[in-house]
Amino acid sequence: MVAITYDIEIPSPVPAAKIFKAVVLDADALIPKIMPQAIKNVEILEGDGGVGTVKVIHFGEGSQYKSVKHRVDAIDKENLTHTYSIIEGDALSDVIESITYHIKIVPTEEGGSICKNRSIYNTKGDAQISEEKIKEGKEKATAMFKAIEAYLQANPDY
């Protein structure tokens, strides 16, 4: 297995605790509401939303994928961190064993935040992932984050 890691940082004017709540704690309900073309719904198979919870994400009509199963590996509300892994589904393709995401929301001095996202693609055997595929993943993550950010800015009482 080969692990391919990439990091992105996305700045936001939204306070860290507020964006963490939306991006992590409320994402299952919020993202299908904001971006139904990307995610149709989220179904909890096991657990209560905390560590060990297994979910199935059903993608919307605008997605090239149907569904993925992911597991919550860690969540720390005080330190605004969240780790989860995609463990099954058509987004993994025939070369990816799993994908793990480490998210950390860091407050900025100006009152906003920075979303630090580390993605680790674990490939099958010694398979490689193209730069194009990695770029596509970064773009999708950024677009989803920015859609949530825009929603929060348009709904300040959220």
Buried (B, 14 or more C-beta within 10 A) or exposed (E): EBEBEBEBEBEBEBBBBBBBBBBBBBBBEBBBEBBEEBBBBBEEEEEEEEBEBBBBBBBBEEBEBEBBBBBBBEBEEEEBBBBBBBBBBEBBEEBBBBBBBBBBBBBEEEEBBBBBBBBBBBBBEEBEBEEEBBEEBBEEBBEBBEBBBEBBEEEEEB
